[in-house]
């Protein structure tokens, strides 16, 4: 178990309460704002936090008296019993399932961390690394058992009367009001703590300093830029109950073509991979200056994987564009790019 240290900003407000039990569990579908909310609650209450992928072998006895637990797991009997036994207040976040799926697709471009979500039940996201929102690989995943399992996490928790529900779209639009409302239901916050937490954890401030594709876009309704109508309807037919439970609509842009959606997707993905490489390089320099060579070795391996993925993605985009080019241009380029058939695939 890895316990991350608490934000010290308001730590003095909680002096003398270290023996007082105050535990929060954020238990939601991945990519619904879990990390963002966890960080803001940590800033308000100065709570150590634990992010766990598998609760089956979780060491509950090692938890601090004051902490935040983040996990992607459904309300199964054993977990419910453990949360009650250890006095957790449970929060779940809901988000439009299409935005969640698009965010998962983006996350899977570079990361294998998702294999720990729900302890890898019903598979993983490795098959999505070169997929696009309208590709058969993504549609198969989005309508398959793995996506169903993950989307059901928030839906099932939100249906429980003892669970505090936060709607992601509302948190993005009114972060101060939603966080203050949540804190009133949890425990009175120190004066000014909510406003300070929101200010220092604005989404646009999180993105430049966070690796691993967290805080990618965060814009509600982002899926409409990537999912053509036919693909959106196909996914909606499988997850109609999830859409209905959250009050979400399947209202795609009827003018969006698959070609346009793919072009926008590739542009954003390439920009994101370049940003990830830049952040990783800066982190390597900082760690080396601090003498943390063991972490440098791990991060350099990640950076090398990022560079390889960027090259692979860049090549894939180039050949897709080439296949869409007029025949004479394809032949001209093919003579200058030996070893590949631009009309194949």
Buried (B, 14 or more C-beta within 10 A) or exposed (E): EEEBEBBEBBEEBBEEEEEEEBBBBBBBBBBBBBBBBBBBBBBBBBBBBBBBBBBEEBEEEEBBBBBBBBBBBBBEEEBBEBBEEBEBBBBBBBBBBBBBBBBBBBBBBBBEBBBBBBBEBEBBBEBBBBBBBBBEBBBEBBBEEBBBBBBBBBBBBBEEEEBBBBBBBBBBEEBEEBBBBBBEEBEEBBEEBBBBBBEBBEBEEBBEEBBBBBBBBBEBEBBBBBBBBEBBEEBBEBBEEBBEBBEBEBEBBEEBEBEBBBBBBBEBBBEBBEBBBEBBBEBBEEBBEEEEEEBBEEBBEBBEBBBEBBEEBBEBBBBBEBEEEEEEEBEEBBEEBEEBEBEEE
